[in-house]
Amino acid sequence: MSKKIRCAVLGLGRLGYWHAGNLRYKIKDAELVVVVDPLEGRAEQVARELEVPRWSQNSDEVFEDPQIDAVAIVTPTTTHAELIKKAAKSGKHIFVEKPITHTLEEADEVIRIIKENRVFCQVGFMKRFDPNYVEAKRRIKAGDIGKPLYFKGITRDGKLPPKEFIQHSGGLFLDFSIHDYDIARFFLEAEVTSVTGLGSVIDKHYVAEFQDVDQALTYLTFDSGAAADLEASRNAAYGYDIRAEIMGTEGAIQIGSMQQHDLKILTKHGSTHDIYPDFPSQFLDAYHLEMVSFIESLQNNQKPVVDEYDGKVALEIAIKATESYRTHQTIQL
C-alpha cells in the first residue's frame, strides 16, 4: 500500500489508549479514523481527547466499513478470537495484543482464517522492538557471544491488579511470562521441546482463589540444546523490574536496569536512584516501535516480524507451563 493505512482501535483501556495515541500522532503512514469501546462514554471521550473523527461502542461498524484497512485489537483475551475472525473475513489486517487467543483451539482456527483471507497479523510482543533488545539481537547475530546457550528472564511487578483482572487473566504464566517465552525463542532462534512450571503463593494470597500464583519459575529446553529459566513475580514492592541475560559460548549479554533516569542522588545517607514504577515507563518506546513496524509491514506488503504463528507458540508454552505447575510434571512439546 502506498497510501496511509486507515486504522481502528478496538478497546480503550490503558494500553489501547497508548496505541491510539501513537497511531493518531506518532506514525506518519497511519491514519486513525475510529476508536471503539463498549463502555458507555469511553470511546466518545477518547475520540475527543485524541481528535479522532469517529467513535463507536460497536466493533461491527468497523468490520462493515470497507475504508478501514487495519484494526488494533486491545480487548480482553476471551474476545480476541471472535474479533480476529471478523477482521480477517472483512479483509482487514490485524494487530492483536498478547495472548493471541484464550485457547490453542481458538489459535488454530484464527490462523486458518487469517491464511484463507490473506491478511497479515501481528501479535503484541513489544520486547522484540525495544531498542535494547534489538541491539542485543544484533550482537548475537554478529557472533559477539558465540553460540547462544542459555536465556534468563526476570519479570517482576509490585502493582497487583484487582481480583476481576486476576480471575480472567489466565494466570501468571500466561499474563506475565508469555513475553519471556517469546523473547527466549527470539534470542535463541530455537524451538521449545519441554516445559517445567513451578509456582507458589508467597504474599498475595487471594490469587489462590483463582488457582493462580504470585511467584513463578519456568524452565525451558530447546531443540538446539539451549535452555532458559524465566522468573515471574507480583511481589516487587520496590518497583517494576525487567531484566534478561543471554549466555553464549564466548560471552554473555545483560539487558535492562531498574534505574529509570541516568542520575544518582548523593547525600550524607548514601547514594540512591529512582526505579521504573511500571511497565509503560520502561517500554514506552517499544510500544511505539512495534506499531511502526506493523504499519510499515502493511505499506510494504510484507509479513510482520512477529506473526500469528509466534503468537500460538508462545500461547502453547504458557498453557503447558500452567499445566506443568498444576500436575507437578515436565511437559514435552
C-alpha positions in Angstrom: 0.0 0.0 0.0 1.3 3.4 -0.9 -1.5 5.4 0.8 -1.8 5.9 4.6 -3.1 2.9 6.5 -6.6 3.7 7.8 -6.9 2.2 11.3 -9.3 1.5 14.0 -8.5 0.7 17.7 -10.8 -1.7 19.5 -10.6 -1.5 23.2 -9.6 1.7 25.0 -8.1 0.7 28.3 -4.7 1.9 29.3 -2.8 0.1 26.5 -5.5 0.7 23.9 -5.3 4.4 24.6 -1.5 4.4 24.1 -1.8 2.6 20.8 -4.5 5.0 19.7 -2.3 8.0 20.6 0.7 6.5 18.7 -1.5 5.8 15.6 -3.0 9.3 15.8 0.1 11.4 16.3 3.3 9.5 16.0 3.1 7.2 12.9 3.2 9.2 9.7 1.9 6.4 7.5 -1.1 5.7 9.7 -4.5 7.4 9.9 -6.6 6.7 13.0 -10.2 7.1 11.8 -12.3 5.4 14.6 -11.9 4.2 18.2 -14.2 1.6 19.7 -15.1 0.6 23.3 -18.3 -0.9 24.6 -18.1 1.1 27.9 -20.6 3.9 27.8 -18.9 7.2 27.1 -15.4 5.8 26.8 -15.0 5.9 23.0 -16.5 9.3 22.8 -14.1 10.6 25.4 -11.0 9.2 23.7 -12.2 10.4 20.3 -12.5 13.9 21.8 -9.1 13.8 23.6 -7.2 12.4 20.6 -9.1 14.3 17.9 -10.3 11.2 16.2 -13.2 11.8 13.7 -15.3 8.8 14.7 -16.1 6.7 17.7 -18.4 3.7 18.4 -19.4 1.2 21.1 -20.0 -1.5 18.4 -17.0 -3.1 16.7 -19.1 -4.5 13.9 -19.3 -1.0 12.5 -15.6 -1.2 11.9 -15.8 -4.6 10.1 -18.6 -3.3 7.9 -16.5 -0.3 6.8 -14.6 -1.1 3.6 -12.5 2.1 4.0 -10.7 0.7 7.1 -7.5 -1.2 6.3 -6.4 -2.5 9.7 -7.6 -2.9 13.3 -5.7 -3.0 16.6 -7.4 -5.4 19.0 -6.7 -4.4 22.6 -9.7 -6.1 24.3 -9.9 -8.8 26.9 -8.3 -12.1 25.8 -11.5 -14.0 25.7 -12.8 -11.7 22.9 -9.7 -12.0 20.7 -10.7 -15.0 18.6 -14.0 -13.7 17.6 -12.7 -10.2 16.7 -9.7 -11.6 14.8 -12.1 -13.8 12.7 -14.4 -10.9 11.9 -11.5 -8.7 11.0 -9.9 -11.3 8.7 -13.2 -12.1 7.0 -13.8 -8.4 6.3 -10.3 -8.2 4.7 -8.7 -6.1 7.5 -5.1 -6.6 8.7 -4.8 -7.3 12.4 -2.6 -6.1 15.3 -3.6 -8.1 18.4 -2.3 -7.8 21.9 -0.9 -10.9 23.6 -2.0 -13.6 24.0 -3.4 -14.2 20.5 -6.3 -16.1 21.8 -7.5 -17.8 25.0 -7.1 -21.4 23.9 -5.0 -23.4 21.4 -8.1 -24.5 19.5 -9.0 -20.9 19.0 -5.5 -20.1 17.9 -5.6 -22.8 15.2 -8.9 -21.6 14.0 -7.9 -17.9 13.7 -4.6 -18.9 12.0 -6.6 -20.8 9.4 -9.0 -17.9 8.8 -6.1 -15.4 8.6 -4.5 -17.5 5.9 -7.7 -18.1 4.0 -8.4 -14.4 3.8 -4.8 -13.4 3.0 -4.5 -10.7 5.7 -1.5 -10.0 7.9 -1.5 -10.4 11.7 1.0 -9.1 14.2 0.9 -10.1 17.9 1.9 -7.5 20.5 5.2 -8.9 21.8 6.7 -5.4 22.3 10.0 -6.6 23.8 11.2 -7.5 20.3 11.1 -3.8 19.4 12.7 -2.4 22.5 16.0 -0.7 21.3 18.0 -2.6 24.0 16.6 -6.0 22.9 17.1 -5.1 19.2 20.7 -4.3 19.9 21.2 -7.5 21.9 19.8 -9.5 19.0 22.2 -7.7 16.6 25.2 -8.5 18.8 24.1 -12.2 18.9 23.8 -12.3 15.1 27.2 -10.7 14.8 28.7 -13.5 16.9 29.8 -11.3 19.8 29.0 -14.0 22.4 29.4 -17.1 20.2 26.5 -19.6 20.1 23.7 -18.7 22.5 23.3 -21.4 25.1 21.1 -20.0 27.9 18.5 -17.3 28.4 17.5 -15.9 31.8 14.5 -13.6 32.1 13.1 -11.7 35.1 9.7 -10.1 35.1 8.7 -8.5 38.5 5.9 -6.1 39.3 4.5 -5.0 42.6 1.3 -3.5 41.4 -1.2 -6.3 41.8 -4.3 -5.9 39.6 -7.8 -6.2 41.1 -9.5 -9.6 41.6 -11.6 -9.1 38.5 -8.4 -9.0 36.4 -6.7 -11.9 38.1 -9.9 -14.0 37.6 -9.8 -13.5 33.8 -6.1 -13.1 33.2 -5.3 -16.8 32.5 -2.8 -16.9 35.3 0.8 -15.6 35.9 2.4 -17.9 33.3 0.0 -16.6 30.6 -0.3 -13.0 31.7 3.4 -12.3 32.6 5.8 -15.0 31.4 4.4 -15.2 27.8 6.6 -12.2 26.9 9.7 -14.0 28.0 8.6 -17.2 26.2 8.6 -15.3 23.0 11.8 -13.4 23.6 13.7 -16.6 24.6 12.7 -18.0 21.1 13.7 -14.8 19.5 17.2 -14.7 21.0 18.0 -18.5 21.0 16.5 -19.0 17.5 15.3 -22.4 18.6 12.0 -24.1 19.4 11.0 -25.3 22.9 11.0 -29.1 23.5 10.0 -29.2 27.2 8.4 -27.0 29.8 8.6 -27.2 33.6 6.5 -24.7 35.5 6.9 -24.1 39.3 4.9 -21.6 41.4 3.9 -20.5 44.9 1.7 -18.1 46.7 4.1 -16.3 49.0 2.4 -12.9 49.6 -0.7 -12.1 47.5 -2.8 -14.9 48.9 -6.1 -14.1 47.3 -4.7 -15.2 43.8 -5.1 -18.7 45.1 -8.9 -18.3 44.8 -8.3 -18.5 41.0 -5.7 -21.3 41.0 -3.1 -18.7 40.4 0.3 -17.9 41.9 2.2 -14.7 42.7 5.7 -16.1 42.2 6.6 -18.5 39.3 9.5 -20.0 37.5 9.5 -21.7 34.1 12.4 -23.9 32.9 12.5 -24.5 29.1 14.7 -26.7 27.0 15.2 -26.1 23.2 15.8 -28.3 20.2 19.2 -26.6 19.7 20.3 -27.9 23.1 19.9 -24.5 24.7 17.8 -23.8 27.8 16.1 -21.0 29.7 14.8 -20.0 33.1 12.1 -17.4 33.5 11.0 -15.8 36.7 7.7 -14.0 37.1 6.6 -12.2 40.3 3.9 -9.9 41.5 5.8 -9.2 44.7 8.3 -6.5 43.7 7.2 -3.8 46.2 10.2 -1.7 45.1 9.1 -1.1 41.5 9.0 -2.6 38.0 12.0 -4.9 37.4 12.6 -6.3 33.9 16.0 -7.8 33.1 17.4 -10.5 30.8 20.7 -12.3 30.1 21.8 -14.4 27.2 24.9 -16.6 27.8 26.9 -17.9 24.9 29.9 -20.0 24.2 32.1 -16.9 24.2 30.4 -14.4 26.4 27.1 -13.0 27.7 24.8 -10.1 27.2 22.9 -8.5 30.0 19.8 -6.4 29.3 17.9 -4.0 31.5 18.2 -1.8 34.5 15.9 -0.9 37.3 17.2 2.7 37.1 14.7 4.9 35.2 16.9 8.1 34.8 20.6 8.2 34.4 21.3 10.0 37.6 22.2 9.3 41.2 21.3 11.3 44.3 24.2 11.6 46.8 23.5 12.6 50.4 25.1 12.0 53.8 22.9 8.9 54.0 24.4 7.4 50.8 23.7 7.1 47.1 20.2 6.5 45.6 18.5 6.4 42.3 14.9 6.1 41.1 13.3 2.9 39.8 10.9 2.3 36.9 7.4 2.5 38.5 5.5 0.5 35.9 5.8 -1.3 32.5 4.8 1.7 30.3 7.6 3.8 31.7 10.1 1.1 30.7 8.6 0.1 27.4 7.1 3.3 26.0 9.4 3.3 23.0 8.8 -0.4 22.4 5.0 0.1 22.2 5.5 2.9 19.7 8.1 1.0 17.6 6.0 -2.2 17.4 3.2 -0.3 15.8 5.6 1.5 13.5 6.7 -1.9 12.3 3.2 -3.2 11.8 2.3 -0.2 9.7 5.5 -0.5 7.7 4.8 -4.2 7.0 1.4 -3.3 5.5 2.9 -0.5 3.5 5.5 -2.9 2.0 3.1 -5.8 1.7 5.3 -7.9 4.0 4.5 -10.4 6.7 5.0 -8.8 10.2 8.1 -9.8 12.1 6.1 -11.4 14.9 3.1 -13.1 13.5 0.1 -15.3 14.4 2.4 -18.4 14.4 4.7 -16.8 17.0 1.5 -15.9 19.0 0.4 -19.5 19.0 3.8 -20.9 20.0 4.0 -18.6 23.0 0.4 -19.4 24.0 1.2 -23.1 23.9 4.3 -22.7 26.1 2.2 -20.7 28.6 -0.6 -23.2 28.7 1.9 -26.1 29.1 3.7 -24.2 31.9 0.5 -23.8 33.8 -0.3 -27.5 33.2 3.2 -28.4 34.5 2.7 -26.4 37.6 -0.6 -27.9 38.4 0.4 -31.5 37.7 4.0 -31.3 39.0 5.3 -32.8 35.8 7.5 -31.7 33.0 5.6 -31.4 29.8 7.1 -32.4 26.4 6.1 -30.3 23.4 
